[in-house]
Structures are given as structure tokens and as C-alpha cells.
Amino acid sequence: MRTLIGWTVGAACATVIVTGLSALPAPAQETKSDRREIRQDTREIRGDRKEIAKDTKEVRGDYKDVQASRQKLREAYKSGDPTAIKAARENYQKSRGALRGDVKDRRQDARDLHQDKQDRREDVRDLHEDQRQARARQAK
């Protein structure tokens, strides 16, 4: 009975080992997927840079709008007209809000860019490690 259990356990272990090894991707497949991930990360980095450039233009435009609305507010205070002051204040608040929103978007895009760069570096490291392991296997 022990022999039968021993053979069964041995066969089960052998099956698990063979299945586990066949489930692992081949080194060439790992390299391909790593390269694919690197290309995807590079595309994301380019997109993030474009978004940052667009956001930077929006921030500059909003900053000019804030300066113009400040000037209008000063002029409204000089005129002393309460309705003009109220309208100028509202315009100034809207301009500041738009500027804050665009600055916030730009910061988030900068964070995304930083994260994508880190992901790309990690994928490059993985690719190099897989290539080293493949060379070590071939040398054996």
C-alpha cells in the first residue's frame, strides 16, 4: 500500500513540475512582452509630455487673464461704482479658479509622467535581467 501511495505522490509531483515548467513563458516570449511594455511606456511618456505642454500653455493664458482681471478690479475700485466692483471681483475669482484648475491638471500630468518614466525604467531592467538569464542558460 505504501508503494502505491509513493508512486501516486511521485507521479503527482512530476505532473505538477512539468505543468509548472510548461506554464512559464519561454525566454523569447518574456523578452517580447518586455519590449512591448517598453514601447507602451514610451508612448505614454510622449502623451504625458504633450499634455504637460498643452497644460503649460493653458496656465500661461490663465495667468494673463488673472493679470487682466486684477487690472480691471483696480480700475473698478478707482471708479467707485459698486456694480463694476462686484462684476470685477467675480471675474477675478473665476480667473483665479481657472488658473488653479489648470495648475492642478499640470501637476497631475507631471506626476503621471514621472510614474510612466519609473515604469519604463523598471521594464528596461526586467528586459535586461531576462536577457542575462537567457545568456546564462545558453552558456550552460
N, CA, C and O atoms as CSV, one atom per row, in Angstrom:
chain,resi,resn,atom,element,x,y,z
A,1,MET,N,N,0.824,-1.185,0.000
A,1,MET,CA,C,0.000,0.000,0.000
A,1,MET,C,C,0.870,1.251,0.000
A,1,MET,O,O,0.578,2.219,-0.702
A,2,ARG,N,N,1.960,1.226,0.803
A,2,ARG,CA,C,2.851,2.384,0.852
A,2,ARG,C,C,3.485,2.627,-0.510
A,2,ARG,O,O,3.662,3.774,-0.921
A,3,THR,N,N,3.819,1.570,-1.199
A,3,THR,CA,C,4.448,1.711,-2.501
A,3,THR,C,C,3.491,2.372,-3.483
A,3,THR,O,O,3.890,3.237,-4.263
A,4,LEU,N,N,2.232,1.964,-3.442
A,4,LEU,CA,C,1.230,2.545,-4.324
A,4,LEU,C,C,1.053,4.029,-4.040
A,4,LEU,O,O,0.959,4.828,-4.972
A,5,ILE,N,N,1.006,4.412,-2.762
A,5,ILE,CA,C,0.872,5.824,-2.376
A,5,ILE,C,C,2.129,6.585,-2.802
A,5,ILE,O,O,2.044,7.710,-3.295
A,6,GLY,N,N,3.286,5.968,-2.610
A,6,GLY,CA,C,4.538,6.610,-3.004
A,6,GLY,C,C,4.581,6.892,-4.500
A,6,GLY,O,O,4.967,7.979,-4.932
A,7,TRP,N,N,4.173,5.884,-5.290
A,7,TRP,CA,C,4.159,6.075,-6.737
A,7,TRP,C,C,3.155,7.149,-7.140
A,7,TRP,O,O,3.438,7.948,-8.033
A,8,THR,N,N,2.014,7.184,-6.513
A,8,THR,CA,C,0.972,8.163,-6.833
A,8,THR,C,C,1.443,9.573,-6.503
A,8,THR,O,O,1.267,10.503,-7.290
A,9,VAL,N,N,2.039,9.713,-5.333
A,9,VAL,CA,C,2.554,11.031,-4.929
A,9,VAL,C,C,3.673,11.460,-5.864
A,9,VAL,O,O,3.735,12.621,-6.268
A,10,GLY,N,N,4.552,10.538,-6.208
A,10,GLY,CA,C,5.650,10.861,-7.126
A,10,GLY,C,C,5.138,11.286,-8.487
A,10,GLY,O,O,5.636,12.246,-9.075
A,11,ALA,N,N,4.132,10.564,-8.990
A,11,ALA,CA,C,3.548,10.913,-10.290
A,11,ALA,C,C,2.879,12.281,-10.230
A,11,ALA,O,O,2.986,13.075,-11.164
A,12,ALA,N,N,2.185,12.550,-9.123
A,12,ALA,CA,C,1.514,13.839,-8.970
A,12,ALA,C,C,2.538,14.972,-8.928
A,12,ALA,O,O,2.335,16.014,-9.550
A,13,CYS,N,N,3.628,14.775,-8.203
A,13,CYS,CA,C,4.685,15.798,-8.116
A,13,CYS,C,C,5.314,16.035,-9.488
A,13,CYS,O,O,5.548,17.175,-9.890
A,14,ALA,N,N,5.580,14.946,-10.193
A,14,ALA,CA,C,6.176,15.073,-11.527
A,14,ALA,C,C,5.234,15.834,-12.459
A,14,ALA,O,O,5.681,16.663,-13.251
A,15,THR,N,N,3.953,15.560,-12.368
A,15,THR,CA,C,2.965,16.244,-13.204
A,15,THR,C,C,2.944,17.734,-12.887
A,15,THR,O,O,2.896,18.566,-13.793
A,16,VAL,N,N,2.979,18.066,-11.603
A,16,VAL,CA,C,2.971,19.478,-11.195
A,16,VAL,C,C,4.227,20.181,-11.688
A,16,VAL,O,O,4.151,21.314,-12.162
A,17,ILE,N,N,5.361,19.539,-11.588
A,17,ILE,CA,C,6.620,20.148,-12.023
A,17,ILE,C,C,6.605,20.386,-13.521
A,17,ILE,O,O,6.956,21.472,-13.982
A,18,VAL,N,N,6.200,19.375,-14.286
A,18,VAL,CA,C,6.170,19.515,-15.743
A,18,VAL,C,C,5.158,20.573,-16.152
A,18,VAL,O,O,5.431,21.374,-17.046
A,19,THR,N,N,4.006,20.588,-15.518
A,19,THR,CA,C,2.985,21.582,-15.827
A,19,THR,C,C,3.483,22.978,-15.476
A,19,THR,O,O,3.275,23.921,-16.239
A,20,GLY,N,N,4.126,23.113,-14.352
A,20,GLY,CA,C,4.662,24.417,-13.934
A,20,GLY,C,C,5.708,24.927,-14.891
A,20,GLY,O,O,5.721,26.115,-15.211
A,21,LEU,N,N,6.582,24.064,-15.355
A,21,LEU,CA,C,7.622,24.496,-16.285
A,21,LEU,C,C,7.043,24.862,-17.635
A,21,LEU,O,O,7.501,25.807,-18.277
A,22,SER,N,N,6.025,24.110,-18.075
A,22,SER,CA,C,5.438,24.420,-19.371
A,22,SER,C,C,4.588,25.685,-19.302
A,22,SER,O,O,4.388,26.351,-20.317
A,23,ALA,N,N,4.090,26.018,-18.118
A,23,ALA,CA,C,3.276,27.226,-17.966
A,23,ALA,C,C,4.134,28.487,-17.977
A,23,ALA,O,O,3.642,29.570,-18.296
A,24,LEU,N,N,5.414,28.353,-17.629
A,24,LEU,CA,C,6.287,29.521,-17.650
A,24,LEU,C,C,6.518,29.965,-19.092
A,24,LEU,O,O,6.689,29.127,-19.977
A,25,PRO,N,N,6.524,31.263,-19.334
A,25,PRO,CA,C,6.771,31.709,-20.695
A,25,PRO,C,C,8.221,31.436,-21.086
A,25,PRO,O,O,9.126,31.472,-20.252
A,26,ALA,N,N,8.411,31.171,-22.337
A,26,ALA,CA,C,9.763,30.935,-22.839
A,26,ALA,C,C,10.539,32.246,-22.764
A,26,ALA,O,O,9.933,33.317,-22.775
A,27,PRO,N,N,11.867,32.183,-22.690
A,27,PRO,CA,C,12.659,33.414,-22.595
A,27,PRO,C,C,12.381,34.384,-23.740
A,27,PRO,O,O,12.353,35.597,-23.532
A,28,ALA,N,N,12.178,33.861,-24.940
A,28,ALA,CA,C,11.907,34.745,-26.074
A,28,ALA,C,C,10.573,35.459,-25.888
A,28,ALA,O,O,10.438,36.628,-26.248
A,29,GLN,N,N,9.592,34.761,-25.329
A,29,GLN,CA,C,8.291,35.395,-25.088
A,29,GLN,C,C,8.411,36.470,-24.018
A,29,GLN,O,O,7.795,37.530,-24.130
A,30,GLU,N,N,9.196,36.208,-22.986
A,30,GLU,CA,C,9.401,37.209,-21.940
A,30,GLU,C,C,10.029,38.464,-22.531
A,30,GLU,O,O,9.613,39.583,-22.230
A,31,THR,N,N,11.030,38.263,-23.372
A,31,THR,CA,C,11.717,39.387,-23.983
A,31,THR,C,C,10.756,40.174,-24.865
A,31,THR,O,O,10.761,41.405,-24.856
A,32,LYS,N,N,9.930,39.457,-25.630
A,32,LYS,CA,C,8.963,40.136,-26.490
A,32,LYS,C,C,7.988,40.962,-25.675
A,32,LYS,O,O,7.714,42.118,-25.999
A,33,SER,N,N,7.468,40.366,-24.620
A,33,SER,CA,C,6.485,41.099,-23.802
A,33,SER,C,C,7.145,42.286,-23.103
A,33,SER,O,O,6.529,43.343,-22.964
A,34,ASP,N,N,8.387,42.121,-22.664
A,34,ASP,CA,C,9.093,43.246,-22.037
A,34,ASP,C,C,9.284,44.379,-23.035
A,34,ASP,O,O,9.096,45.548,-22.699
A,35,ARG,N,N,9.655,44.033,-24.256
A,35,ARG,CA,C,9.838,45.075,-25.282
A,35,ARG,C,C,8.513,45.762,-25.594
A,35,ARG,O,O,8.464,46.975,-25.794
A,36,ARG,N,N,7.455,44.982,-25.633
A,36,ARG,CA,C,6.125,45.544,-25.896
A,36,ARG,C,C,5.753,46.524,-24.777
A,36,ARG,O,O,5.225,47.604,-25.043
A,37,GLU,N,N,6.027,46.145,-23.539
A,37,GLU,CA,C,5.732,47.028,-22.405
A,37,GLU,C,C,6.563,48.303,-22.478
A,37,GLU,O,O,6.069,49.387,-22.168
A,38,ILE,N,N,7.812,48.178,-22.884
A,38,ILE,CA,C,8.673,49.360,-23.000
A,38,ILE,C,C,8.125,50.309,-24.056
A,38,ILE,O,O,8.087,51.522,-23.848
A,39,ARG,N,N,7.698,49.750,-25.202
A,39,ARG,CA,C,7.125,50.600,-26.254
A,39,ARG,C,C,5.863,51.302,-25.758
A,39,ARG,O,O,5.653,52.483,-26.035
A,40,GLN,N,N,5.034,50.578,-25.033
A,40,GLN,CA,C,3.805,51.168,-24.493
A,40,GLN,C,C,4.142,52.292,-23.502
A,40,GLN,O,O,3.521,53.354,-23.532
A,41,ASP,N,N,5.113,52.059,-22.637
A,41,ASP,CA,C,5.516,53.094,-21.676
A,41,ASP,C,C,6.062,54.316,-22.403
A,41,ASP,O,O,5.807,55.450,-21.997
A,42,THR,N,N,6.811,54.086,-23.472
A,42,THR,CA,C,7.364,55.205,-24.241
A,42,THR,C,C,6.238,56.021,-24.857
A,42,THR,O,O,6.293,57.251,-24.860
A,43,ARG,N,N,5.215,55.346,-25.381
A,43,ARG,CA,C,4.058,56.064,-25.930
A,43,ARG,C,C,3.367,56.891,-24.848
A,43,ARG,O,O,2.983,58.037,-25.082
A,44,GLU,N,N,3.213,56.307,-23.674
A,44,GLU,CA,C,2.569,57.034,-22.580
A,44,GLU,C,C,3.394,58.247,-22.163
A,44,GLU,O,O,2.836,59.298,-21.849
A,45,ILE,N,N,4.704,58.108,-22.159
A,45,ILE,CA,C,5.582,59.232,-21.804
A,45,ILE,C,C,5.410,60.355,-22.814
A,45,ILE,O,O,5.299,61.521,-22.435
A,46,ARG,N,N,5.386,60.009,-24.111
A,46,ARG,CA,C,5.185,61.043,-25.139
A,46,ARG,C,C,3.845,61.747,-24.946
A,46,ARG,O,O,3.758,62.972,-25.030
A,47,GLY,N,N,2.806,60.960,-24.685
A,47,GLY,CA,C,1.490,61.558,-24.468
A,47,GLY,C,C,1.467,62.475,-23.261
A,47,GLY,O,O,0.870,63.551,-23.302
A,48,ASP,N,N,2.119,62.049,-22.181
A,48,ASP,CA,C,2.175,62.890,-20.978
A,48,ASP,C,C,2.918,64.187,-21.241
A,48,ASP,O,O,2.526,65.245,-20.749
A,49,ARG,N,N,3.985,64.108,-22.012
A,49,ARG,CA,C,4.731,65.337,-22.337
A,49,ARG,C,C,3.870,66.296,-23.144
A,49,ARG,O,O,3.913,67.507,-22.925
A,50,LYS,N,N,3.083,65.757,-24.083
A,50,LYS,CA,C,2.194,66.621,-24.871
A,50,LYS,C,C,1.131,67.257,-23.975
A,50,LYS,O,O,0.813,68.437,-24.123
A,51,GLU,N,N,0.592,66.481,-23.058
A,51,GLU,CA,C,-0.411,67.024,-22.142
A,51,GLU,C,C,0.186,68.119,-21.264
A,51,GLU,O,O,-0.457,69.137,-21.008
A,52,ILE,N,N,1.407,67.909,-20.808
A,52,ILE,CA,C,2.060,68.928,-19.970
A,52,ILE,C,C,2.269,70.205,-20.775
A,52,ILE,O,O,2.057,71.304,-20.263
A,53,ALA,N,N,2.686,70.064,-22.033
A,53,ALA,CA,C,2.895,71.246,-22.877
A,53,ALA,C,C,1.578,71.997,-23.079
A,53,ALA,O,O,1.539,73.226,-23.015
A,54,LYS,N,N,0.497,71.245,-23.325
A,54,LYS,CA,C,-0.817,71.864,-23.508
A,54,LYS,C,C,-1.264,72.559,-22.225
A,54,LYS,O,O,-1.764,73.683,-22.264
A,55,ASP,N,N,-1.084,71.891,-21.096
A,55,ASP,CA,C,-1.467,72.481,-19.812
A,55,ASP,C,C,-0.638,73.723,-19.505
A,55,ASP,O,O,-1.152,74.690,-18.941
A,56,THR,N,N,0.640,73.701,-19.872
A,56,THR,CA,C,1.502,74.861,-19.643
A,56,THR,C,C,0.986,76.063,-20.430
A,56,THR,O,O,0.970,77.183,-19.918
A,57,LYS,N,N,0.569,75.835,-21.664
A,57,LYS,CA,C,0.009,76.938,-22.460
A,57,LYS,C,C,-1.259,77.469,-21.808
A,57,LYS,O,O,-1.469,78.681,-21.746
A,58,GLU,N,N,-2.102,76.570,-21.325
A,58,GLU,CA,C,-3.334,76.997,-20.660
A,58,GLU,C,C,-3.033,77.799,-19.392
A,58,GLU,O,O,-3.702,78.793,-19.108
A,59,VAL,N,N,-2.029,77.364,-18.637
A,59,VAL,CA,C,-1.659,78.074,-17.408
A,59,VAL,C,C,-1.162,79.473,-17.746
A,59,VAL,O,O,-1.509,80.441,-17.071
A,60,ARG,N,N,-0.350,79.575,-18.790
A,60,ARG,CA,C,0.146,80.910,-19.184
A,60,ARG,C,C,-0.999,81.821,-19.599
A,60,ARG,O,O,-1.040,82.995,-19.231
A,61,GLY,N,N,-1.930,81.265,-20.373
A,61,GLY,CA,C,-3.095,82.053,-20.781
A,61,GLY,C,C,-3.936,82.472,-19.587
A,61,GLY,O,O,-4.383,83.616,-19.497
A,62,ASP,N,N,-4.147,81.535,-18.675
A,62,ASP,CA,C,-4.935,81.853,-17.473
A,62,ASP,C,C,-4.232,82.893,-16.614
A,62,ASP,O,O,-4.883,83.755,-16.024
A,63,TYR,N,N,-2.908,82.816,-16.540
A,63,TYR,CA,C,-2.165,83.797,-15.752
A,63,TYR,C,C,-2.347,85.194,-16.339
A,63,TYR,O,O,-2.492,86.170,-15.603
A,64,LYS,N,N,-2.338,85.282,-17.673
A,64,LYS,CA,C,-2.570,86.577,-18.314
A,64,LYS,C,C,-3.991,87.070,-18.030
A,64,LYS,O,O,-4.217,88.261,-17.815
A,65,ASP,N,N,-4.944,86.131,-18.033
A,65,ASP,CA,C,-6.321,86.505,-17.718
A,65,ASP,C,C,-6.434,87.020,-16.282
A,65,ASP,O,O,-7.153,87.985,-16.024
A,66,VAL,N,N,-5.734,86.387,-15.358
A,66,VAL,CA,C,-5.756,86.833,-13.959
A,66,VAL,C,C,-5.170,88.233,-13.844
A,66,VAL,O,O,-5.709,89.080,-13.132
A,67,GLN,N,N,-4.068,88.475,-14.545
A,67,GLN,CA,C,-3.470,89.809,-14.500
A,67,GLN,C,C,-4.429,90.853,-15.063
A,67,GLN,O,O,-4.562,91.947,-14.516
A,68,ALA,N,N,-5.100,90.500,-16.173
A,68,ALA,CA,C,-6.048,91.446,-16.778
A,68,ALA,C,C,-7.231,91.697,-15.835
A,68,ALA,O,O,-7.683,92.834,-15.699
A,69,SER,N,N,-7.729,90.648,-15.190
A,69,SER,CA,C,-8.872,90.834,-14.285
A,69,SER,C,C,-8.460,91.615,-13.033
A,69,SER,O,O,-9.270,92.343,-12.459
A,70,ARG,N,N,-7.208,91.464,-12.615
A,70,ARG,CA,C,-6.713,92.285,-11.489
A,70,ARG,C,C,-6.719,93.766,-11.871
A,70,ARG,O,O,-7.124,94.633,-11.097
A,71,GLN,N,N,-6.256,94.015,-13.089
A,71,GLN,CA,C,-6.216,95.397,-13.559
A,71,GLN,C,C,-7.627,95.976,-13.632
A,71,GLN,O,O,-7.852,97.124,-13.248
A,72,LYS,N,N,-8.573,95.182,-14.123
A,72,LYS,CA,C,-9.971,95.647,-14.192
A,72,LYS,C,C,-10.523,95.894,-12.791
A,72,LYS,O,O,-11.286,96.836,-12.577
A,73,LEU,N,N,-10.131,95.038,-11.828
A,73,LEU,CA,C,-10.580,95.229,-10.451
A,73,LEU,C,C,-10.020,96.532,-9.882
A,73,LEU,O,O,-10.731,97.269,-9.200
A,74,ARG,N,N,-8.742,96.817,-10.163
A,74,ARG,CA,C,-8.150,98.087,-9.706
A,74,ARG,C,C,-8.909,99.283,-10.292
A,74,ARG,O,O,-9.218,100.251,-9.597
A,75,GLU,N,N,-9.195,99.182,-11.577
A,75,GLU,CA,C,-9.907,100.271,-12.244
A,75,GLU,C,C,-11.315,100.436,-11.672
A,75,GLU,O,O,-11.817,101.550,-11.527
A,76,ALA,N,N,-11.945,99.289,-11.349
A,76,ALA,CA,C,-13.293,99.352,-10.770
A,76,ALA,C,C,-13.253,100.019,-9.398
A,76,ALA,O,O,-14.135,100.809,-9.062
A,77,TYR,N,N,-12.215,99.697,-8.599
A,77,TYR,CA,C,-12.083,100.348,-7.295
A,77,TYR,C,C,-11.846,101.846,-7.456
A,77,TYR,O,O,-12.356,102.645,-6.670
A,78,LYS,N,N,-11.084,102.225,-8.459
A,78,LYS,CA,C,-10.819,103.655,-8.687
A,78,LYS,C,C,-12.091,104.384,-9.098
A,78,LYS,O,O,-12.317,105.532,-8.716
A,79,SER,N,N,-12.930,103.690,-9.895
A,79,SER,CA,C,-14.168,104.340,-10.347
A,79,SER,C,C,-15.177,104.473,-9.203
A,79,SER,O,O,-15.964,105.420,-9.179
A,80,GLY,N,N,-15.160,103.523,-8.249
A,80,GLY,CA,C,-16.066,103.597,-7.113
A,80,GLY,C,C,-17.454,103.058,-7.406
A,80,GLY,O,O,-18.321,103.122,-6.535
A,81,ASP,N,N,-17.693,102.541,-8.574
A,81,ASP,CA,C,-19.003,102.005,-8.951
A,81,ASP,C,C,-19.183,100.619,-8.327
A,81,ASP,O,O,-18.425,99.706,-8.655
A,82,PRO,N,N,-20.181,100.432,-7.421
A,82,PRO,CA,C,-20.343,99.151,-6.728
A,82,PRO,C,C,-20.643,97.974,-7.676
A,82,PRO,O,O,-20.157,96.865,-7.454
A,83,THR,N,N,-21.430,98.211,-8.716
A,83,THR,CA,C,-21.734,97.102,-9.642
A,83,THR,C,C,-20.492,96.703,-10.439
A,83,THR,O,O,-20.280,95.521,-10.707
A,84,ALA,N,N,-19.683,97.673,-10.813
A,84,ALA,CA,C,-18.451,97.375,-11.546
A,84,ALA,C,C,-17.468,96.624,-10.651
A,84,ALA,O,O,-16.776,95.709,-11.097
A,85,ILE,N,N,-17.420,97.033,-9.366
A,85,ILE,CA,C,-16.532,96.349,-8.417
A,85,ILE,C,C,-16.973,94.903,-8.239
A,85,ILE,O,O,-16.148,93.990,-8.236
A,86,LYS,N,N,-18.293,94.700,-8.088
A,86,LYS,CA,C,-18.809,93.349,-7.903
A,86,LYS,C,C,-18.517,92.476,-9.133
A,86,LYS,O,O,-18.081,91.333,-8.996
A,87,ALA,N,N,-18.754,93.009,-10.309
A,87,ALA,CA,C,-18.505,92.254,-11.544
A,87,ALA,C,C,-17.011,91.941,-11.701
A,87,ALA,O,O,-16.636,90.844,-12.114
A,88,ALA,N,N,-16.176,92.914,-11.368
A,88,ALA,CA,C,-14.729,92.715,-11.481
A,88,ALA,C,C,-14.243,91.662,-10.489
A,88,ALA,O,O,-13.372,90.854,-10.810
A,89,ARG,N,N,-14.811,91.676,-9.279
A,89,ARG,CA,C,-14.440,90.662,-8.277
A,89,ARG,C,C,-14.816,89.258,-8.756
A,89,ARG,O,O,-14.026,88.319,-8.646
A,90,GLU,N,N,-16.040,89.130,-9.290
A,90,GLU,CA,C,-16.488,87.824,-9.781
A,90,GLU,C,C,-15.601,87.337,-10.923
A,90,GLU,O,O,-15.220,86.168,-10.981
A,91,ASN,N,N,-15.283,88.255,-11.824
A,91,ASN,CA,C,-14.410,87.904,-12.949
A,91,ASN,C,C,-13.028,87.473,-12.445
A,91,ASN,O,O,-12.439,86.517,-12.950
A,92,TYR,N,N,-12.530,88.191,-11.453
A,92,TYR,CA,C,-11.222,87.866,-10.873
A,92,TYR,C,C,-11.251,86.482,-10.218
A,92,TYR,O,O,-10.317,85.698,-10.389
A,93,GLN,N,N,-12.316,86.178,-9.471
A,93,GLN,CA,C,-12.431,84.866,-8.815
A,93,GLN,C,C,-12.503,83.738,-9.847
A,93,GLN,O,O,-11.893,82.684,-9.667
A,94,LYS,N,N,-13.249,83.967,-10.923
A,94,LYS,CA,C,-13.351,82.957,-11.984
A,94,LYS,C,C,-11.984,82.720,-12.629
A,94,LYS,O,O,-11.596,81.582,-12.891
A,95,SER,N,N,-11.275,83.795,-12.875
A,95,SER,CA,C,-9.950,83.675,-13.495
A,95,SER,C,C,-8.991,82.912,-12.592
A,95,SER,O,O,-8.229,82.062,-13.054
A,96,ARG,N,N,-9.036,83.224,-11.301
A,96,ARG,CA,C,-8.169,82.510,-10.355
A,96,ARG,C,C,-8.530,81.033,-10.273
A,96,ARG,O,O,-7.652,80.173,-10.202
A,97,GLY,N,N,-9.818,80.747,-10.283
A,97,GLY,CA,C,-10.268,79.346,-10.233
A,97,GLY,C,C,-9.815,78.558,-11.452
A,97,GLY,O,O,-9.383,77.412,-11.336
A,98,ALA,N,N,-9.917,79.180,-12.617
A,98,ALA,CA,C,-9.469,78.512,-13.843
A,98,ALA,C,C,-7.960,78.266,-13.785
A,98,ALA,O,O,-7.482,77.201,-14.175
A,99,LEU,N,N,-7.218,79.259,-13.296
A,99,LEU,CA,C,-5.767,79.099,-13.174
A,99,LEU,C,C,-5.427,77.962,-12.224
A,99,LEU,O,O,-4.575,77.130,-12.536
A,100,ARG,N,N,-6.081,77.916,-11.071
A,100,ARG,CA,C,-5.827,76.837,-10.097
A,100,ARG,C,C,-6.116,75.466,-10.692
A,100,ARG,O,O,-5.347,74.522,-10.511
A,101,GLY,N,N,-7.242,75.370,-11.408
A,101,GLY,CA,C,-7.610,74.088,-12.014
A,101,GLY,C,C,-6.578,73.622,-13.031
A,101,GLY,O,O,-6.213,72.446,-13.061
A,102,ASP,N,N,-6.109,74.546,-13.865
A,102,ASP,CA,C,-5.110,74.170,-14.880
A,102,ASP,C,C,-3.765,73.835,-14.246
A,102,ASP,O,O,-3.064,72.937,-14.715
A,103,VAL,N,N,-3.400,74.550,-13.186
A,103,VAL,CA,C,-2.147,74.235,-12.487
A,103,VAL,C,C,-2.248,72.845,-11.860
A,103,VAL,O,O,-1.289,72.073,-11.878
A,104,LYS,N,N,-3.409,72.540,-11.311
A,104,LYS,CA,C,-3.629,71.222,-10.709
A,104,LYS,C,C,-3.525,70.122,-11.773
A,104,LYS,O,O,-2.908,69.082,-11.540
A,105,ASP,N,N,-4.133,70.358,-12.940
A,105,ASP,CA,C,-4.041,69.385,-14.036
A,105,ASP,C,C,-2.604,69.180,-14.474
A,105,ASP,O,O,-2.175,68.055,-14.731
A,106,ARG,N,N,-1.862,70.281,-14.557
A,106,ARG,CA,C,-0.463,70.182,-14.981
A,106,ARG,C,C,0.356,69.375,-13.970
A,106,ARG,O,O,1.187,68.552,-14.352
A,107,ARG,N,N,0.115,69.617,-12.684
A,107,ARG,CA,C,0.822,68.844,-11.649
A,107,ARG,C,C,0.518,67.361,-11.759
A,107,ARG,O,O,1.413,66.525,-11.645
A,108,GLN,N,N,-0.755,67.038,-11.982
A,108,GLN,CA,C,-1.134,65.628,-12.109
A,108,GLN,C,C,-0.477,64.998,-13.333
A,108,GLN,O,O,-0.025,63.855,-13.276
A,109,ASP,N,N,-0.422,65.737,-14.435
A,109,ASP,CA,C,0.235,65.212,-15.632
A,109,ASP,C,C,1.730,65.019,-15.388
A,109,ASP,O,O,2.325,64.073,-15.904
A,110,ALA,N,N,2.337,65.906,-14.606
A,110,ALA,CA,C,3.753,65.747,-14.271
A,110,ALA,C,C,3.967,64.501,-13.419
A,110,ALA,O,O,4.946,63.777,-13.599
A,111,ARG,N,N,3.036,64.257,-12.483
A,111,ARG,CA,C,3.125,63.023,-11.676
A,111,ARG,C,C,2.979,61.786,-12.554
A,111,ARG,O,O,3.707,60.806,-12.388
A,112,ASP,N,N,2.027,61.841,-13.494
A,112,ASP,CA,C,1.827,60.711,-14.410
A,112,ASP,C,C,3.083,60.458,-15.239
A,112,ASP,O,O,3.479,59.312,-15.451
A,113,LEU,N,N,3.702,61.539,-15.703
A,113,LEU,CA,C,4.934,61.403,-16.482
A,113,LEU,C,C,6.021,60.742,-15.650
A,113,LEU,O,O,6.717,59.843,-16.122
A,114,HIS,N,N,6.158,61.189,-14.420
A,114,HIS,CA,C,7.168,60.619,-13.531
A,114,HIS,C,C,6.911,59.125,-13.310
A,114,HIS,O,O,7.842,58.321,-13.342
A,115,GLN,N,N,5.655,58.761,-13.087
A,115,GLN,CA,C,5.309,57.352,-12.873
A,115,GLN,C,C,5.579,56.521,-14.123
A,115,GLN,O,O,6.088,55.404,-14.034
A,116,ASP,N,N,5.236,57.070,-15.291
A,116,ASP,CA,C,5.482,56.339,-16.537
A,116,ASP,C,C,6.975,56.149,-16.785
A,116,ASP,O,O,7.399,55.110,-17.291
A,117,LYS,N,N,7.766,57.155,-16.427
A,117,LYS,CA,C,9.217,57.014,-16.569
A,117,LYS,C,C,9.747,55.921,-15.640
A,117,LYS,O,O,10.610,55.132,-16.025
A,118,GLN,N,N,9.224,55.882,-14.418
A,118,GLN,CA,C,9.642,54.829,-13.488
A,118,GLN,C,C,9.243,53.447,-14.007
A,118,GLN,O,O,10.024,52.499,-13.920
A,119,ASP,N,N,8.026,53.334,-14.547
A,119,ASP,CA,C,7.575,52.059,-15.102
A,119,ASP,C,C,8.472,51.621,-16.254
A,119,ASP,O,O,8.822,50.447,-16.375
A,120,ARG,N,N,8.834,52.577,-17.093
A,120,ARG,CA,C,9.696,52.245,-18.231
A,120,ARG,C,C,11.064,51.767,-17.748
A,120,ARG,O,O,11.600,50.782,-18.255
A,121,ARG,N,N,11.626,52.472,-16.763
A,121,ARG,CA,C,12.923,52.048,-16.218
A,121,ARG,C,C,12.842,50.629,-15.670
A,121,ARG,O,O,13.744,49.819,-15.884
A,122,GLU,N,N,11.758,50.335,-14.963
A,122,GLU,CA,C,11.571,49.000,-14.394
A,122,GLU,C,C,11.452,47.946,-15.502
A,122,GLU,O,O,12.004,46.852,-15.389
A,123,ASP,N,N,10.724,48.289,-16.571
A,123,ASP,CA,C,10.591,47.347,-17.686
A,123,ASP,C,C,11.921,47.126,-18.391
A,123,ASP,O,O,12.216,46.011,-18.822
A,124,VAL,N,N,12.721,48.173,-18.511
A,124,VAL,CA,C,14.056,48.013,-19.119
A,124,VAL,C,C,14.921,47.116,-18.250
A,124,VAL,O,O,15.642,46.257,-18.757
A,125,ARG,N,N,14.848,47.320,-16.929
A,125,ARG,CA,C,15.603,46.443,-16.020
A,125,ARG,C,C,15.168,44.987,-16.166
A,125,ARG,O,O,16.001,44.081,-16.201
A,126,ASP,N,N,13.854,44.773,-16.251
A,126,ASP,CA,C,13.336,43.410,-16.423
A,126,ASP,C,C,13.841,42.801,-17.725
A,126,ASP,O,O,14.244,41.639,-17.763
A,127,LEU,N,N,13.817,43.589,-18.783
A,127,LEU,CA,C,14.303,43.093,-20.069
A,127,LEU,C,C,15.768,42.700,-19.984
A,127,LEU,O,O,16.158,41.637,-20.467
A,128,HIS,N,N,16.572,43.545,-19.377
A,128,HIS,CA,C,17.999,43.249,-19.267
A,128,HIS,C,C,18.232,42.008,-18.406
A,128,HIS,O,O,19.092,41.182,-18.711
A,129,GLU,N,N,17.462,41.889,-17.333
A,129,GLU,CA,C,17.596,40.713,-16.470
A,129,GLU,C,C,17.212,39.441,-17.231
A,129,GLU,O,O,17.895,38.423,-17.119
A,130,ASP,N,N,16.129,39.496,-17.999
A,130,ASP,CA,C,15.714,38.332,-18.791
A,130,ASP,C,C,16.777,37.976,-19.825
A,130,ASP,O,O,17.043,36.798,-20.065
A,131,GLN,N,N,17.377,38.980,-20.429
A,131,GLN,CA,C,18.431,38.715,-21.417
A,131,GLN,C,C,19.654,38.091,-20.745
A,131,GLN,O,O,20.263,37.177,-21.300
A,132,ARG,N,N,20.019,38.579,-19.550
A,132,ARG,CA,C,21.147,37.986,-18.821
A,132,ARG,C,C,20.870,36.525,-18.485
A,132,ARG,O,O,21.740,35.666,-18.627
A,133,GLN,N,N,19.643,36.256,-18.037
A,133,GLN,CA,C,19.295,34.883,-17.688
A,133,GLN,C,C,19.303,33.984,-18.920
A,133,GLN,O,O,19.730,32.832,-18.841
A,134,ALA,N,N,18.841,34.494,-20.046
A,134,ALA,CA,C,18.853,33.704,-21.269
A,134,ALA,C,C,20.279,33.390,-21.698
A,134,ALA,O,O,20.569,32.273,-22.129
A,135,ARG,N,N,21.167,34.368,-21.582
A,135,ARG,CA,C,22.587,34.101,-21.925
A,135,ARG,C,C,23.212,33.089,-20.988
A,135,ARG,O,O,24.015,32.253,-21.401
A,136,ALA,N,N,22.830,33.174,-19.699
A,136,ALA,CA,C,23.368,32.223,-18.718
A,136,ALA,C,C,22.875,30.809,-19.036
A,136,ALA,O,O,23.627,29.844,-18.900
A,137,ARG,N,N,21.608,30.684,-19.460
A,137,ARG,CA,C,21.081,29.373,-19.829
A,137,ARG,C,C,21.786,28.808,-21.057
A,137,ARG,O,O,22.047,27.608,-21.139
A,138,GLN,N,N,22.088,29.681,-22.003
A,138,GLN,CA,C,22.759,29.225,-23.235
A,138,GLN,C,C,24.195,28.826,-22.956
A,138,GLN,O,O,24.734,27.928,-23.603
A,139,ALA,N,N,24.815,29.492,-21.993
A,139,ALA,CA,C,26.209,29.188,-21.671
A,139,ALA,C,C,26.341,27.837,-21.001
A,139,ALA,O,O,27.406,27.222,-21.065
A,140,LYS,N,N,25.292,27.363,-20.362
A,140,LYS,CA,C,25.359,26.090,-19.632
A,140,LYS,C,C,25.392,24.907,-20.526
A,140,LYS,O,O,25.448,23.774,-20.048
